[in-house]
Amino acid sequence: MGKAAWRITTVLLVAIAAYLLYQNAEQRRQQERVLAEVRTQAEASRARLEQLASEQEKLRQTLSESQDTLAGANDKASLLMREDLFVIRGMLLAITEYYAAMARMPATPADAGLSAPEEYRGKSLKSAGLLPDGRIELVFDAQSGADGGRVLFVPDLAHVDTMGIQWHCETYDYPLIRRALPTCEYKAAAPSAVESAPNTPAKAD
């Protein structure tokens, strides 16, 4: 075979090799594009599933609250408590205004312009007092379903500078408290001895 033939053969082999390399690179790029599309679709599907799960949970909570509200409408004890719980609005406002002016929680009910605990008597409410740590304690009679049962409103000062005082309602005595107040939380654990202490205001320094 002459030199010309060898040159032609070499050129052809180089061209074929270059073509094969190009095809191989194109196949890899195509595979990467397909994989990227699959990942994008999988991520979109996952995000959609999470969104659906979140929406279902919100719907479940809404239905649960609605059921509690409807059940509470026919529950005499919950109805009485719901009406008595309106007293808390004025107390929360008074304490919030005191904190805004003094940058501390009131030591006694009188500091915030509140009446004595027993003066807040309602249909099932026996008293509404201010505990030394700033919590508001509502005590109910037997008509509430638990004689001496308590509902607490706990102040959260974590973001007071930007959001003001955030109040959290909780009770250890009323498993069905959401029928009376949907935003209140029932805690099954028994309160500690400190939480059960009498409503005696802290002494001023």
CYANA upper distance limits for C-alpha pairs under 8 A (distance plus 0.5 A):
  1 MET  CA      5 ALA  CA      6.66
  1 MET  CA      6 TRP  CA      7.42
  2 GLY  CA      6 TRP  CA      6.91
  3 LYS  CA      7 ARG  CA      6.66
  4 ALA  CA      8 ILE  CA      6.72
  5 ALA  CA      9 THR  CA      6.55
  6 TRP  CA     10 THR  CA      6.45
  7 ARG  CA     11 VAL  CA      6.55
  8 ILE  CA     12 LEU  CA      6.59
  9 THR  CA     13 LEU  CA      6.60
 10 THR  CA     14 VAL  CA      6.61
 11 VAL  CA     15 ALA  CA      6.52
 12 LEU  CA     16 ILE  CA      6.52
 13 LEU  CA     17 ALA  CA      6.56
 14 VAL  CA     18 ALA  CA      6.52
 15 ALA  CA     19 TYR  CA      6.55
 16 ILE  CA     20 LEU  CA      6.60
 17 ALA  CA     21 LEU  CA      6.61
 18 ALA  CA     22 TYR  CA      6.55
 19 TYR  CA     23 GLN  CA      6.57
 20 LEU  CA     24 ASN  CA      6.52
 21 LEU  CA     25 ALA  CA      6.60
 22 TYR  CA     26 GLU  CA      6.60
 23 GLN  CA     27 GLN  CA      6.59
 24 ASN  CA     28 ARG  CA      6.78
 25 ALA  CA     29 ARG  CA      6.68
 26 GLU  CA     30 GLN  CA      6.53
 27 GLN  CA     31 GLN  CA      6.57
 28 ARG  CA     32 GLU  CA      6.59
 29 ARG  CA     33 ARG  CA      6.66
 30 GLN  CA     34 VAL  CA      6.70
 31 GLN  CA     35 LEU  CA      6.55
 32 GLU  CA     36 ALA  CA      6.48
 33 ARG  CA     37 GLU  CA      6.67
 34 VAL  CA     38 VAL  CA      6.64
 35 LEU  CA     39 ARG  CA      6.58
 36 ALA  CA     40 THR  CA      6.60
 37 GLU  CA     41 GLN  CA      6.58
 38 VAL  CA     42 ALA  CA      6.48
 39 ARG  CA     43 GLU  CA      6.52
 40 THR  CA     44 ALA  CA      6.62
 41 GLN  CA     45 SER  CA      6.55
 42 ALA  CA     46 ARG  CA      6.58
 43 GLU  CA     47 ALA  CA      6.58
 44 ALA  CA     48 ARG  CA      6.57
 45 SER  CA     49 LEU  CA      6.60
 46 ARG  CA     50 GLU  CA      6.69
 47 ALA  CA     51 GLN  CA      6.63
 48 ARG  CA     52 LEU  CA      6.60
 49 LEU  CA     53 ALA  CA      6.56
 50 GLU  CA     54 SER  CA      6.59
 51 GLN  CA     55 GLU  CA      6.61
 52 LEU  CA     56 GLN  CA      6.51
 53 ALA  CA     57 GLU  CA      6.66
 54 SER  CA     58 LYS  CA      6.72
 55 GLU  CA     59 LEU  CA      6.56
 56 GLN  CA     60 ARG  CA      6.51
 57 GLU  CA     61 GLN  CA      6.65
 58 LYS  CA     62 THR  CA      6.57
 59 LEU  CA     63 LEU  CA      6.54
 60 ARG  CA     64 SER  CA      6.51
 61 GLN  CA     65 GLU  CA      6.56
 62 THR  CA     66 SER  CA      6.52
 63 LEU  CA     67 GLN  CA      6.52
 64 SER  CA     68 ASP  CA      6.66
 65 GLU  CA     69 THR  CA      6.53
 65 GLU  CA    178 ARG  CA      7.67
 65 GLU  CA    179 ARG  CA      8.26
 65 GLU  CA    182 PRO  CA      6.80
 66 SER  CA     70 LEU  CA      6.56
 67 GLN  CA     71 ALA  CA      6.44
 68 ASP  CA     72 GLY  CA      6.33
 68 ASP  CA    176 LEU  CA      8.36
 68 ASP  CA    178 ARG  CA      6.80
 68 ASP  CA    179 ARG  CA      5.21
 68 ASP  CA    182 PRO  CA      8.29
 69 THR  CA     73 ALA  CA      6.76
 69 THR  CA    178 ARG  CA      7.95
 69 THR  CA    179 ARG  CA      5.51
 69 THR  CA    180 ALA  CA      7.85
 69 THR  CA    182 PRO  CA      8.05
 70 LEU  CA     74 ASN  CA      7.64
 70 LEU  CA    179 ARG  CA      8.32
 71 ALA  CA     75 ASP  CA      6.84
 71 ALA  CA    179 ARG  CA      7.32
 72 GLY  CA     76 LYS  CA      8.05
 72 GLY  CA     78 SER  CA      6.03
 72 GLY  CA     79 LEU  CA      6.89
 72 GLY  CA    179 ARG  CA      5.10
 72 GLY  CA    180 ALA  CA      6.91
 73 ALA  CA     78 SER  CA      8.10
 73 ALA  CA     79 LEU  CA      6.86
 73 ALA  CA    179 ARG  CA      8.42
 74 ASN  CA     79 LEU  CA      8.22
 75 ASP  CA     79 LEU  CA      6.62
 76 LYS  CA     80 LEU  CA      6.69
 77 ALA  CA     81 MET  CA      6.74
 77 ALA  CA    143 GLN  CA      6.38
 77 ALA  CA    144 SER  CA      5.05
 77 ALA  CA    145 GLY  CA      6.63
 78 SER  CA     82 ARG  CA      6.45
 78 SER  CA    144 SER  CA      7.30
 78 SER  CA    177 ILE  CA      7.88
 78 SER  CA    179 ARG  CA      6.49
 78 SER  CA    180 ALA  CA      5.29
 79 LEU  CA     83 GLU  CA      6.88
 79 LEU  CA    180 ALA  CA      6.89
 80 LEU  CA     84 ASP  CA      6.81
 80 LEU  CA    123 LYS  CA      6.60
 80 LEU  CA    124 SER  CA      6.60
 80 LEU  CA    143 GLN  CA      8.32
 80 LEU  CA    144 SER  CA      7.48
 81 MET  CA     85 LEU  CA      6.49
 81 MET  CA    123 LYS  CA      8.22
 81 MET  CA    124 SER  CA      6.87
 81 MET  CA    125 LEU  CA      7.79
 81 MET  CA    144 SER  CA      6.88
 81 MET  CA    180 ALA  CA      6.57
 82 ARG  CA     86 PHE  CA      7.61
 82 ARG  CA    180 ALA  CA      5.15
 82 ARG  CA    181 LEU  CA      7.01
 83 GLU  CA    123 LYS  CA      8.36
 84 ASP  CA    122 GLY  CA      6.25
 84 ASP  CA    123 LYS  CA      7.04
 84 ASP  CA    124 SER  CA      7.48
 84 ASP  CA    125 LEU  CA      6.67
 85 LEU  CA     89 ARG  CA      8.43
 87 VAL  CA     91 MET  CA      7.43
 87 VAL  CA    120 TYR  CA      8.04
 88 ILE  CA     92 LEU  CA      6.52
 89 ARG  CA     93 LEU  CA      6.71
 90 GLY  CA     94 ALA  CA      6.62
 91 MET  CA     95 ILE  CA      6.72
 91 MET  CA    114 LEU  CA      7.49
 92 LEU  CA     96 THR  CA      6.49
 93 LEU  CA     97 GLU  CA      6.60
 94 ALA  CA     98 TYR  CA      6.69
 94 ALA  CA    112 ALA  CA      6.35
 94 ALA  CA    113 GLY  CA      7.53
 94 ALA  CA    114 LEU  CA      7.96
 95 ILE  CA     99 TYR  CA      6.66
 95 ILE  CA    105 MET  CA      7.62
 95 ILE  CA    106 PRO  CA      7.54
 95 ILE  CA    112 ALA  CA      6.31
 96 THR  CA    100 ALA  CA      6.70
 96 THR  CA    164 GLY  CA      8.31
 96 THR  CA    165 ILE  CA      7.14
 97 GLU  CA    101 ALA  CA      6.81
 98 TYR  CA    102 MET  CA      6.43
 98 TYR  CA    103 ALA  CA      8.22
 98 TYR  CA    104 ARG  CA      8.17
 98 TYR  CA    105 MET  CA      7.64
 98 TYR  CA    106 PRO  CA      7.44
 98 TYR  CA    111 ASP  CA      8.49
 98 TYR  CA    112 ALA  CA      6.32
 99 TYR  CA    103 ALA  CA      5.30
 99 TYR  CA    104 ARG  CA      5.56
 99 TYR  CA    105 MET  CA      6.02
 99 TYR  CA    106 PRO  CA      7.88
100 ALA  CA    104 ARG  CA      8.45
105 MET  CA    133 ASP  CA      8.46
105 MET  CA    134 GLY  CA      6.46
106 PRO  CA    111 ASP  CA      6.05
106 PRO  CA    112 ALA  CA      6.54
106 PRO  CA    134 GLY  CA      7.54
107 ALA  CA    111 ASP  CA      7.17
107 ALA  CA    132 PRO  CA      6.62
107 ALA  CA    134 GLY  CA      8.12
107 ALA  CA    201 PRO  CA      6.72
107 ALA  CA    202 ALA  CA      6.33
107 ALA  CA    203 LYS  CA      7.87
107 ALA  CA    204 ALA  CA      7.47
108 THR  CA    112 ALA  CA      7.82
108 THR  CA    130 LEU  CA      7.31
108 THR  CA    132 PRO  CA      7.84
108 THR  CA    201 PRO  CA      5.84
108 THR  CA    202 ALA  CA      7.58
109 PRO  CA    113 GLY  CA      6.92
109 PRO  CA    114 LEU  CA      5.36
109 PRO  CA    115 SER  CA      7.06
109 PRO  CA    116 ALA  CA      7.38
109 PRO  CA    129 GLY  CA      7.72
109 PRO  CA    130 LEU  CA      6.36
109 PRO  CA    201 PRO  CA      8.48
110 ALA  CA    114 LEU  CA      5.75
110 ALA  CA    115 SER  CA      7.17
110 ALA  CA    116 ALA  CA      8.27
115 SER  CA    119 GLU  CA      6.81
115 SER  CA    120 TYR  CA      8.01
116 ALA  CA    120 TYR  CA      8.03
116 ALA  CA    128 ALA  CA      8.49
116 ALA  CA    129 GLY  CA      7.63
117 PRO  CA    127 SER  CA      5.30
117 PRO  CA    128 ALA  CA      5.11
117 PRO  CA    129 GLY  CA      4.94
117 PRO  CA    130 LEU  CA      8.19
118 GLU  CA    126 LYS  CA      6.87
118 GLU  CA    127 SER  CA      4.95
118 GLU  CA    128 ALA  CA      7.22
118 GLU  CA    129 GLY  CA      8.40
119 GLU  CA    127 SER  CA      7.31
119 GLU  CA    128 ALA  CA      8.46
120 TYR  CA    125 LEU  CA      7.83
120 TYR  CA    126 LYS  CA      7.64
120 TYR  CA    127 SER  CA      5.91
120 TYR  CA    128 ALA  CA      6.31
121 ARG  CA    125 LEU  CA      5.80
121 ARG  CA    126 LYS  CA      5.49
121 ARG  CA    127 SER  CA      6.11
121 ARG  CA    128 ALA  CA      8.33
122 GLY  CA    126 LYS  CA      7.15
124 SER  CA    140 PHE  CA      5.94
124 SER  CA    141 ASP  CA      5.89
124 SER  CA    142 ALA  CA      7.90
124 SER  CA    143 GLN  CA      6.15
124 SER  CA    144 SER  CA      6.42
125 LEU  CA    138 LEU  CA      7.59
125 LEU  CA    139 VAL  CA      6.53
125 LEU  CA    140 PHE  CA      4.84
125 LEU  CA    141 ASP  CA      6.73
126 LYS  CA    138 LEU  CA      8.13
126 LYS  CA    139 VAL  CA      5.97
126 LYS  CA    140 PHE  CA      5.53
126 LYS  CA    141 ASP  CA      6.49
127 SER  CA    138 LEU  CA      6.36
127 SER  CA    139 VAL  CA      5.82
127 SER  CA    140 PHE  CA      7.63
128 ALA  CA    136 ILE  CA      7.44
128 ALA  CA    137 GLU  CA      6.14
128 ALA  CA    138 LEU  CA      4.96
128 ALA  CA    139 VAL  CA      6.93
129 GLY  CA    136 ILE  CA      6.23
129 GLY  CA    137 GLU  CA      5.78
129 GLY  CA    138 LEU  CA      7.07
129 GLY  CA    199 ASN  CA      7.24
130 LEU  CA    134 GLY  CA      6.76
130 LEU  CA    135 ARG  CA      6.45
130 LEU  CA    136 ILE  CA      5.20
130 LEU  CA    137 GLU  CA      6.77
130 LEU  CA    199 ASN  CA      7.59
130 LEU  CA    201 PRO  CA      7.90
131 LEU  CA    135 ARG  CA      5.76
131 LEU  CA    136 ILE  CA      6.57
131 LEU  CA    137 GLU  CA      7.35
131 LEU  CA    199 ASN  CA      6.13
131 LEU  CA    200 THR  CA      7.30
131 LEU  CA    201 PRO  CA      6.69
132 PRO  CA    199 ASN  CA      8.23
132 PRO  CA    200 THR  CA      7.48
132 PRO  CA    201 PRO  CA      5.51
132 PRO  CA    202 ALA  CA      5.63
134 GLY  CA    154 VAL  CA      7.82
134 GLY  CA    155 PRO  CA      7.20
135 ARG  CA    152 LEU  CA      7.13
135 ARG  CA    153 PHE  CA      6.10
135 ARG  CA    154 VAL  CA      5.29
135 ARG  CA    155 PRO  CA      6.70
136 ILE  CA    152 LEU  CA      6.12
136 ILE  CA    153 PHE  CA      5.53
136 ILE  CA    154 VAL  CA      7.24
137 GLU  CA    150 ARG  CA      7.09
137 GLU  CA    151 VAL  CA      6.44
137 GLU  CA    152 LEU  CA      5.21
137 GLU  CA    153 PHE  CA      7.12
138 LEU  CA    150 ARG  CA      5.96
138 LEU  CA    151 VAL  CA      5.60
138 LEU  CA    152 LEU  CA      6.77
139 VAL  CA    148 GLY  CA      6.22
139 VAL  CA    149 GLY  CA      6.18
139 VAL  CA    150 ARG  CA      5.10
139 VAL  CA    151 VAL  CA      7.15
140 PHE  CA    144 SER  CA      6.68
140 PHE  CA    146 ALA  CA      7.85
140 PHE  CA    147 ASP  CA      6.75
140 PHE  CA    148 GLY  CA      5.87
140 PHE  CA    149 GLY  CA      5.88
140 PHE  CA    150 ARG  CA      6.88
141 ASP  CA    145 GLY  CA      8.24
141 ASP  CA    146 ALA  CA      7.14
141 ASP  CA    147 ASP  CA      4.86
141 ASP  CA    148 GLY  CA      5.98
141 ASP  CA    149 GLY  CA      7.50
142 ALA  CA    146 ALA  CA      5.60
142 ALA  CA    147 ASP  CA      4.32
142 ALA  CA    148 GLY  CA      7.62
143 GLN  CA    147 ASP  CA      7.79
144 SER  CA    149 GLY  CA      8.21
145 GLY  CA    149 GLY  CA      8.50
145 GLY  CA    174 TYR  CA      8.42
146 ALA  CA    173 ASP  CA      7.47
146 ALA  CA    174 TYR  CA      8.03
149 GLY  CA    173 ASP  CA      5.92
149 GLY  CA    174 TYR  CA      7.85
150 ARG  CA    171 THR  CA      6.73
150 ARG  CA    172 TYR  CA      7.74
150 ARG  CA    173 ASP  CA      6.82
151 VAL  CA    169 CYS  CA      7.63
151 VAL  CA    170 GLU  CA      6.51
151 VAL  CA    171 THR  CA      5.23
151 VAL  CA    172 TYR  CA      8.11
151 VAL  CA    173 ASP  CA      8.21
152 LEU  CA    169 CYS  CA      6.17
152 LEU  CA    170 GLU  CA      5.83
152 LEU  CA    171 THR  CA      6.53
153 PHE  CA    167 TRP  CA      6.58
153 PHE  CA    168 HIS  CA      5.99
153 PHE  CA    169 CYS  CA      4.99
153 PHE  CA    170 GLU  CA      7.01
154 VAL  CA    167 TRP  CA      5.96
154 VAL  CA    168 HIS  CA      5.56
154 VAL  CA    169 CYS  CA      6.76
154 VAL  CA    170 GLU  CA      8.19
155 PRO  CA    165 ILE  CA      6.74
155 PRO  CA    166 GLN  CA      6.34
155 PRO  CA    167 TRP  CA      5.17
155 PRO  CA    168 HIS  CA      7.01
156 ASP  CA    160 VAL  CA      8.18
156 ASP  CA    165 ILE  CA      6.34
156 ASP  CA    166 GLN  CA      5.45
156 ASP  CA    167 TRP  CA      6.43
156 ASP  CA    168 HIS  CA      7.83
157 LEU  CA    164 GLY  CA      7.86
157 LEU  CA    165 ILE  CA      5.97
157 LEU  CA    166 GLN  CA      7.21
159 HIS  CA    163 MET  CA      6.16
159 HIS  CA    164 GLY  CA      7.11
159 HIS  CA    165 ILE  CA      7.91
159 HIS  CA    166 GLN  CA      8.49
160 VAL  CA    164 GLY  CA      4.46
160 VAL  CA    165 ILE  CA      5.64
160 VAL  CA    166 GLN  CA      7.98
168 HIS  CA    184 CYS  CA      7.74
169 CYS  CA    183 THR  CA      7.51
169 CYS  CA    184 CYS  CA      5.12
169 CYS  CA    185 GLU  CA      6.63
170 GLU  CA    184 CYS  CA      5.90
170 GLU  CA    185 GLU  CA      5.09
170 GLU  CA    186 TYR  CA      6.23
170 GLU  CA    187 LYS  CA      7.37
171 THR  CA    177 ILE  CA      8.18
171 THR  CA    184 CYS  CA      8.08
171 THR  CA    185 GLU  CA      6.90
171 THR  CA    186 TYR  CA      5.57
171 THR  CA    187 LYS  CA      6.50
172 TYR  CA    186 TYR  CA      6.40
172 TYR  CA    187 LYS  CA      5.53
172 TYR  CA    188 ALA  CA      6.35
172 TYR  CA    189 ALA  CA      7.29
172 TYR  CA    190 ALA  CA      6.80
172 TYR  CA    191 PRO  CA      7.32
173 ASP  CA    186 TYR  CA      8.12
174 TYR  CA    186 TYR  CA      7.01
175 PRO  CA    186 TYR  CA      6.04
175 PRO  CA    187 LYS  CA      8.31
175 PRO  CA    188 ALA  CA      8.31
176 LEU  CA    180 ALA  CA      8.22
176 LEU  CA    186 TYR  CA      8.05
177 ILE  CA    181 LEU  CA      6.53
177 ILE  CA    182 PRO  CA      7.79
177 ILE  CA    184 CYS  CA      6.99
177 ILE  CA    185 GLU  CA      7.70
177 ILE  CA    186 TYR  CA      7.12
178 ARG  CA    182 PRO  CA      4.51
178 ARG  CA    183 THR  CA      7.10
178 ARG  CA    184 CYS  CA      6.42
178 ARG  CA    185 GLU  CA      7.74
191 PRO  CA    195 GLU  CA      6.32
191 PRO  CA    196 SER  CA      7.07
192 SER  CA    196 SER  CA      6.87
193 ALA  CA    197 ALA  CA      6.76
